[in-house]
Amino acid sequence: MVSLVWFRNDLRIKDNPALLDASDHGTVHACFIVSGEQWRQHKVGDRRIAFIGRAVNSLAKELASLGITLQLIDAANFSQVPIALLTHANNLGARRVVFNAEYPTNEVERDQAVTDVLQANDIAVVRSHGSVTHPPGSVLTNKG
């Protein structure tokens, strides 16, 4: 089976549950979405964008050492991400898209829109919780 790993803020290959999950299911492809307009709306500055670029280049080299190519996808803002991912997954023949969860409001909304579009097109979505020990809302008091 072909899986597409969607890298976002978690740009590591070691101990990355999304990458591990994909590798356990067959062929792995990887992508990173460049959302310049969205970043600017969120006041991401030039230095941070340059830092992201260097981190993505480093990730690409690490993935290449594993025989995985990292594709960059342009989607100016989050509203364009679902169709961009669907198109890319279809071009690769991917039947699964795997990613590590993000928790800010806009990212949660984007991820739900991605999930809705992919699942409506018979592409499985696998969300891992790679940056936390327990997902938000999972640790409760004795009173719930």
PyRosetta script that sets phi, psi and omega in degrees:
from pyrosetta import init, pose_from_sequence

init()
pose = pose_from_sequence("MVSLVWFRNDLRIKDNPALLDASDHGTVHACFIVSGEQWRQHKVGDRRIAFIGRAVNSLAKELASLGITLQLIDAANFSQVPIALLTHANNLGARRVVFNAEYPTNEVERDQAVTDVLQANDIAVVRSHGSVTHPPGSVLTNKG")
pose.set_psi(1, 146.6)
pose.set_omega(1, -179.8)
pose.set_phi(2, -99.0)
pose.set_psi(2, 127.4)
pose.set_omega(2, 176.6)
pose.set_phi(3, -117.9)
pose.set_psi(3, 145.6)
pose.set_omega(3, 174.5)
pose.set_phi(4, -112.7)
pose.set_psi(4, 119.9)
pose.set_omega(4, 176.2)
pose.set_phi(5, -93.0)
pose.set_psi(5, 122.4)
pose.set_omega(5, 179.3)
pose.set_phi(6, -98.3)
pose.set_psi(6, 105.8)
pose.set_omega(6, 177.7)
pose.set_phi(7, -84.0)
pose.set_psi(7, 141.0)
pose.set_omega(7, 179.7)
pose.set_phi(8, -131.9)
pose.set_psi(8, -109.5)
pose.set_omega(8, 177.9)
pose.set_phi(9, -78.4)
pose.set_psi(9, -25.3)
pose.set_omega(9, -176.5)
pose.set_phi(10, -90.7)
pose.set_psi(10, 89.3)
pose.set_omega(10, -171.6)
pose.set_phi(11, -102.2)
pose.set_psi(11, 44.6)
pose.set_omega(11, 179.5)
pose.set_phi(12, -117.4)
pose.set_psi(12, 154.3)
pose.set_omega(12, 174.7)
pose.set_phi(13, -103.9)
pose.set_psi(13, -28.1)
pose.set_omega(13, 179.1)
pose.set_phi(14, -76.8)
pose.set_psi(14, 134.1)
pose.set_omega(14, 177.0)
pose.set_phi(15, 55.7)
pose.set_psi(15, 39.9)
pose.set_omega(15, 178.8)
pose.set_phi(16, -104.2)
pose.set_psi(16, 107.8)
pose.set_omega(16, -174.8)
pose.set_phi(17, -62.1)
pose.set_psi(17, -32.5)
pose.set_omega(17, 178.5)
pose.set_phi(18, -66.7)
pose.set_psi(18, -45.4)
pose.set_omega(18, 179.3)
pose.set_phi(19, -65.3)
pose.set_psi(19, -41.4)
pose.set_omega(19, 177.9)
pose.set_phi(20, -61.7)
pose.set_psi(20, -45.9)
pose.set_omega(20, 179.2)
pose.set_phi(21, -58.6)
pose.set_psi(21, -46.6)
pose.set_omega(21, -179.3)
pose.set_phi(22, -62.1)
pose.set_psi(22, -42.8)
pose.set_omega(22, -177.9)
pose.set_phi(23, -67.8)
pose.set_psi(23, -24.2)
pose.set_omega(23, 177.0)
pose.set_phi(24, -75.8)
pose.set_psi(24, -10.3)
pose.set_omega(24, -174.5)
pose.set_phi(25, -116.8)
pose.set_psi(25, 13.0)
pose.set_omega(25, 176.2)
pose.set_phi(26, 120.4)
pose.set_psi(26, -139.4)
pose.set_omega(26, -175.9)
pose.set_phi(27, -70.0)
pose.set_psi(27, 137.4)
pose.set_omega(27, -177.5)
pose.set_phi(28, -118.9)
pose.set_psi(28, 131.2)
pose.set_omega(28, 168.6)
pose.set_phi(29, -120.3)
pose.set_psi(29, 158.3)
pose.set_omega(29, -178.4)
pose.set_phi(30, -136.1)
pose.set_psi(30, 150.8)
pose.set_omega(30, 176.9)
pose.set_phi(31, -145.6)
pose.set_psi(31, 158.9)
pose.set_omega(31, 172.8)
pose.set_phi(32, -135.6)
pose.set_psi(32, 133.3)
pose.set_omega(32, -178.2)
pose.set_phi(33, -100.2)
pose.set_psi(33, 125.6)
pose.set_omega(33, 177.5)
pose.set_phi(34, -93.5)
pose.set_psi(34, 115.9)
pose.set_omega(34, -177.7)
pose.set_phi(35, -120.9)
pose.set_psi(35, 67.3)
pose.set_omega(35, -174.7)
pose.set_phi(36, -55.6)
pose.set_psi(36, -44.9)
pose.set_omega(36, -179.8)
pose.set_phi(37, -62.4)
pose.set_psi(37, -43.0)
pose.set_omega(37, 179.7)
pose.set_phi(38, -64.3)
pose.set_psi(38, -43.4)
pose.set_omega(38, 179.3)
pose.set_phi(39, -60.1)
pose.set_psi(39, -42.8)
pose.set_omega(39, -179.7)
pose.set_phi(40, -65.1)
pose.set_psi(40, -38.8)
pose.set_omega(40, 177.6)
pose.set_phi(41, -61.6)
pose.set_psi(41, -29.5)
pose.set_omega(41, -179.6)
pose.set_phi(42, -95.2)
pose.set_psi(42, 16.3)
pose.set_omega(42, 174.8)
pose.set_phi(43, 61.8)
pose.set_psi(43, 32.6)
pose.set_omega(43, 173.9)
pose.set_phi(44, -76.7)
pose.set_psi(44, 121.4)
pose.set_omega(44, -175.1)
pose.set_phi(45, -84.1)
pose.set_psi(45, 173.6)
pose.set_omega(45, -178.0)
pose.set_phi(46, -59.5)
pose.set_psi(46, -40.4)
pose.set_omega(46, -179.0)
pose.set_phi(47, -66.1)
pose.set_psi(47, -40.6)
pose.set_omega(47, 178.2)
pose.set_phi(48, -67.7)
pose.set_psi(48, -39.9)
pose.set_omega(48, 177.8)
pose.set_phi(49, -63.2)
pose.set_psi(49, -40.7)
pose.set_omega(49, 177.0)
pose.set_phi(50, -63.9)
pose.set_psi(50, -40.8)
pose.set_omega(50, 177.6)
pose.set_phi(51, -61.9)
pose.set_psi(51, -44.4)
pose.set_omega(51, 177.8)
pose.set_phi(52, -59.7)
pose.set_psi(52, -43.6)
pose.set_omega(52, 178.9)
pose.set_phi(53, -58.9)
pose.set_psi(53, -44.3)
pose.set_omega(53, 178.6)
pose.set_phi(54, -65.2)
pose.set_psi(54, -40.5)
pose.set_omega(54, 179.7)
pose.set_phi(55, -65.6)
pose.set_psi(55, -39.8)
pose.set_omega(55, 178.7)
pose.set_phi(56, -67.0)
pose.set_psi(56, -40.2)
pose.set_omega(56, 176.5)
pose.set_phi(57, -61.7)
pose.set_psi(57, -41.6)
pose.set_omega(57, 177.7)
pose.set_phi(58, -63.7)
pose.set_psi(58, -43.5)
pose.set_omega(58, 177.5)
pose.set_phi(59, -59.8)
pose.set_psi(59, -43.3)
pose.set_omega(59, -179.8)
pose.set_phi(60, -58.9)
pose.set_psi(60, -41.3)
pose.set_omega(60, 179.1)
pose.set_phi(61, -66.5)
pose.set_psi(61, -42.7)
pose.set_omega(61, 179.0)
pose.set_phi(62, -63.9)
pose.set_psi(62, -43.3)
pose.set_omega(62, 178.7)
pose.set_phi(63, -65.1)
pose.set_psi(63, -39.4)
pose.set_omega(63, 179.2)
pose.set_phi(64, -59.4)
pose.set_psi(64, -34.9)
pose.set_omega(64, 178.2)
pose.set_phi(65, -66.1)
pose.set_psi(65, -17.6)
pose.set_omega(65, 176.5)
pose.set_phi(66, -99.4)
pose.set_psi(66, 2.1)
pose.set_omega(66, -179.0)
pose.set_phi(67, 81.7)
pose.set_psi(67, 21.0)
pose.set_omega(67, -179.3)
pose.set_phi(68, -114.7)
pose.set_psi(68, 128.4)
pose.set_omega(68, 177.7)
pose.set_phi(69, -92.5)
pose.set_psi(69, 133.2)
pose.set_omega(69, 175.7)
pose.set_phi(70, -94.7)
pose.set_psi(70, 119.1)
pose.set_omega(70, 177.9)
pose.set_phi(71, -98.3)
pose.set_psi(71, 136.2)
pose.set_omega(71, 174.5)
pose.set_phi(72, -94.7)
pose.set_psi(72, 133.6)
pose.set_omega(72, 179.8)
pose.set_phi(73, -120.1)
pose.set_psi(73, 131.2)
pose.set_omega(73, 176.8)
pose.set_phi(74, -91.0)
pose.set_psi(74, 127.0)
pose.set_omega(74, 172.1)
pose.set_phi(75, -145.5)
pose.set_psi(75, 103.0)
pose.set_omega(75, -170.5)
pose.set_phi(76, -51.5)
pose.set_psi(76, -39.2)
pose.set_omega(76, 179.6)
pose.set_phi(77, -141.4)
pose.set_psi(77, 171.7)
pose.set_omega(77, -173.9)
pose.set_phi(78, -62.0)
pose.set_psi(78, -27.3)
pose.set_omega(78, -179.3)
pose.set_phi(79, -66.8)
pose.set_psi(79, -21.4)
pose.set_omega(79, 179.7)
pose.set_phi(80, -88.9)
pose.set_psi(80, -11.8)
pose.set_omega(80, -174.0)
pose.set_phi(81, -64.0)
pose.set_psi(81, -45.2)
pose.set_omega(81, -177.0)
pose.set_phi(82, -56.2)
pose.set_psi(82, -46.5)
pose.set_omega(82, -178.8)
pose.set_phi(83, -70.8)
pose.set_psi(83, -37.4)
pose.set_omega(83, 178.0)
pose.set_phi(84, -61.7)
pose.set_psi(84, -43.5)
pose.set_omega(84, 178.3)
pose.set_phi(85, -68.1)
pose.set_psi(85, -42.3)
pose.set_omega(85, 178.3)
pose.set_phi(86, -59.0)
pose.set_psi(86, -46.9)
pose.set_omega(86, -179.9)
pose.set_phi(87, -60.6)
pose.set_psi(87, -46.2)
pose.set_omega(87, -178.9)
pose.set_phi(88, -65.0)
pose.set_psi(88, -45.2)
pose.set_omega(88, 179.0)
pose.set_phi(89, -60.2)
pose.set_psi(89, -44.6)
pose.set_omega(89, 179.1)
pose.set_phi(90, -63.2)
pose.set_psi(90, -40.2)
pose.set_omega(90, 178.8)
pose.set_phi(91, -62.4)
pose.set_psi(91, -31.5)
pose.set_omega(91, -179.6)
pose.set_phi(92, -88.3)
pose.set_psi(92, -14.2)
pose.set_omega(92, -173.3)
pose.set_phi(93, 76.7)
pose.set_psi(93, 22.5)
pose.set_omega(93, -179.0)
pose.set_phi(94, -74.1)
pose.set_psi(94, 133.8)
pose.set_omega(94, 177.2)
pose.set_phi(95, -105.4)
pose.set_psi(95, -1.7)
pose.set_omega(95, 179.5)
pose.set_phi(96, -141.1)
pose.set_psi(96, 140.4)
pose.set_omega(96, 170.1)
pose.set_phi(97, -121.8)
pose.set_psi(97, 127.1)
pose.set_omega(97, -172.6)
pose.set_phi(98, -122.1)
pose.set_psi(98, 136.2)
pose.set_omega(98, 178.4)
pose.set_phi(99, -156.1)
pose.set_psi(99, 160.5)
pose.set_omega(99, 175.1)
pose.set_phi(100, -90.1)
pose.set_psi(100, 134.3)
pose.set_omega(100, -175.5)
pose.set_phi(101, -62.5)
pose.set_psi(101, 148.5)
pose.set_omega(101, 169.3)
pose.set_phi(102, -122.4)
pose.set_psi(102, 152.1)
pose.set_omega(102, -168.6)
pose.set_phi(103, -115.0)
pose.set_psi(103, -12.2)
pose.set_omega(103, 175.8)
pose.set_phi(104, -63.3)
pose.set_psi(104, 154.1)
pose.set_omega(104, -172.6)
pose.set_phi(105, -54.5)
pose.set_psi(105, -51.2)
pose.set_omega(105, -178.3)
pose.set_phi(106, -61.9)
pose.set_psi(106, -37.4)
pose.set_omega(106, -179.6)
pose.set_phi(107, -69.9)
pose.set_psi(107, -38.5)
pose.set_omega(107, 176.8)
pose.set_phi(108, -63.3)
pose.set_psi(108, -43.2)
pose.set_omega(108, 178.4)
pose.set_phi(109, -64.4)
pose.set_psi(109, -42.8)
pose.set_omega(109, 177.3)
pose.set_phi(110, -60.0)
pose.set_psi(110, -45.9)
pose.set_omega(110, -177.8)
pose.set_phi(111, -64.9)
pose.set_psi(111, -34.8)
pose.set_omega(111, 177.2)
pose.set_phi(112, -68.2)
pose.set_psi(112, -40.0)
pose.set_omega(112, 177.5)
pose.set_phi(113, -64.1)
pose.set_psi(113, -40.8)
pose.set_omega(113, 176.5)
pose.set_phi(114, -61.6)
pose.set_psi(114, -47.4)
pose.set_omega(114, -179.6)
pose.set_phi(115, -58.9)
pose.set_psi(115, -46.0)
pose.set_omega(115, -179.4)
pose.set_phi(116, -59.8)
pose.set_psi(116, -46.6)
pose.set_omega(116, -177.6)
pose.set_phi(117, -67.4)
pose.set_psi(117, -45.7)
pose.set_omega(117, -178.2)
pose.set_phi(118, -64.9)
pose.set_psi(118, -46.8)
pose.set_omega(118, -179.0)
pose.set_phi(119, -64.7)
pose.set_psi(119, -34.0)
pose.set_omega(119, 177.0)
pose.set_phi(120, -65.2)
pose.set_psi(120, -18.3)
pose.set_omega(120, 179.1)
pose.set_phi(121, -110.5)
pose.set_psi(121, 24.4)
pose.set_omega(121, 175.3)
pose.set_phi(122, 60.6)
pose.set_psi(122, 34.5)
pose.set_omega(122, 173.5)
pose.set_phi(123, -112.6)
pose.set_psi(123, 122.8)
pose.set_omega(123, -179.3)
pose.set_phi(124, -70.4)
pose.set_psi(124, 146.0)
pose.set_omega(124, 177.2)
pose.set_phi(125, -118.5)
pose.set_psi(125, 126.2)
pose.set_omega(125, 179.8)
pose.set_phi(126, -121.8)
pose.set_psi(126, 115.7)
pose.set_omega(126, -178.7)
pose.set_phi(127, -107.5)
pose.set_psi(127, 124.3)
pose.set_omega(127, 176.9)
pose.set_phi(128, -106.5)
pose.set_psi(128, 164.4)
pose.set_omega(128, 178.6)
pose.set_phi(129, -115.6)
pose.set_psi(129, 77.8)
pose.set_omega(129, -171.6)
pose.set_phi(130, -84.7)
pose.set_psi(130, -16.2)
pose.set_omega(130, -174.2)
pose.set_phi(131, -108.4)
pose.set_psi(131, 5.0)
pose.set_omega(131, -179.3)
pose.set_phi(132, -136.9)
pose.set_psi(132, 155.4)
pose.set_omega(132, 175.6)
pose.set_phi(133, -80.2)
pose.set_psi(133, -30.3)
pose.set_omega(133, 176.3)
pose.set_phi(134, -140.0)
pose.set_psi(134, 130.2)
pose.set_omega(134, 179.9)
pose.set_phi(135, -61.4)
pose.set_psi(135, 149.4)
pose.set_omega(135, 177.2)
pose.set_phi(136, -52.8)
pose.set_psi(136, 135.7)
pose.set_omega(136, 179.1)
pose.set_phi(137, 88.1)
pose.set_psi(137, -5.3)
pose.set_omega(137, -177.1)
pose.set_phi(138, -92.5)
pose.set_psi(138, -17.1)
pose.set_omega(138, 177.7)
pose.set_phi(139, -99.4)
pose.set_psi(139, 115.7)
pose.set_omega(139, -174.8)
pose.set_phi(140, -121.6)
pose.set_psi(140, 157.9)
pose.set_omega(140, 172.8)
pose.set_phi(141, -77.6)
pose.set_psi(141, 175.0)
pose.set_omega(141, 176.9)
pose.set_phi(142, -63.8)
pose.set_psi(142, -17.7)
pose.set_omega(142, 178.5)
pose.set_phi(143, -95.1)
pose.set_psi(143, 7.3)
pose.set_omega(143, 178.2)
pose.set_phi(144, 87.3)
pose.dump_pdb("model.pdb")
